[in-house]
């Protein structure tokens, strides 16, 4: 199964890190969050990746072109040949396709540009800036049993704030520090059948285009995830993920 990763946005909500790099290339412990995501997926058997890039696509291309050199010692011939000899072997047996989907393309349009690569097989799809300990085996089993065109992974997030309950006289009756929210939210980690490509509009966001169409058709299943999930939408979340890594924790990995 191939994994399609949406990695084209500008990440304007964490400009501290994304002014000079795309958000999926913001680092956790010296490695891009995109690398951590791919590493997590590859540990569960997905090693064929299609990265749908856009904003500062050249940085993503450069990273994967030279990943072996970044992670190994190497010898380079400085003459006309410019040959590079990697003094070691690749740490990852990955196939990586990088598609420049344009700077301002909506996510649905980006996904549509992967059709010629995906072909007629079901595929995994997610955002390039979030990490979760989703079991791909269980997700795929849930998708297959549903018999629908798509499956979306959902979770109940932790509220960022303390929640206060008042009575009619404005007296505090209860206070809960950062409780688990009752609502379910979309965290990506989709499985799609190839027929979804026929539902993609010319310039629609994935969430307001394809996802809504699948809901209207009764063709979208939800897979509930109760484990770790953390996006990297803000500088606060960047600091949190790096603090986990610095403490020797990587809770997004299936062990």
Secondary structure, 3 states (H helix, E strand, C coil): CEEEEEECCCCHHHHHHHCCCCHHHCEECCEEHHHHHHHHHHCCCCCEEEEEECCCHHHHHHHHHCHHHHHCEEEECCCCCCCEEEECCCCCCCEEEEEECCCCCCHHHHHHCCHHHHCCCCEEEEECCEEECCCHHHHHHHHHHHCCCEEEEEECCECCCCEEEECCCCCEEEEECCCECCCCEECCCEEECHHHHHHCCCCCCCCCCHHHHHHHCCCEEEEECCCCEEECCCHHHHHHHHHHHHCCCCCCCCC
